[in-house]
Amino acid sequence: MTKADIVNEISEKTGIEKIAVQASVEAFMKSIRNAMIEGKNVYLRGFGTFVVKKRAEKIGRNISKNTTVVIPAHFIPAFKPAKTFSERVKKNVKVAEPEQKNED
C-alpha cells in the first residue's frame, strides 16, 4: 500500500476531497518526522510507537579495500507496533506454504 492508496482510501471512507486528505497525511507524516528529528518518541495508542533508537559504535569492514572502518554511534528511527496491533496481524496474516516440486 502506498501513500496514494492511503489517501484514496481515507477520501472514499470519509467523503473528504483527496487534496485535503493529501495535505492531512503529509502534515501527519511531517509532524512525526520533525518530532523524531528532535529526538522525541511519538506514541499512537492502539497503533504503535515511533521511537528514536541509539546504535552503539562498532567496527565494520570495507570488503573491497579489505580494511576496517569505525562506524560511530548514531540514532535511527524505528517503529514498535502496539501489542493489540501485533496480535491482530499475527492472527489474520497467514504464512504462505512453500511450494513443493513435482519430480515426475
Buried (B, 14 or more C-beta within 10 A) or exposed (E): EEEEEEBBEBBEEEEEEEEEBBEBBEEEEEEBEEBBEEEEBBEEEEEBBBBBEEEEEEEEEEEEEEEEEEEEEEEEBEEBBBEEBEEEEEEEEEEEEEEEEEEE
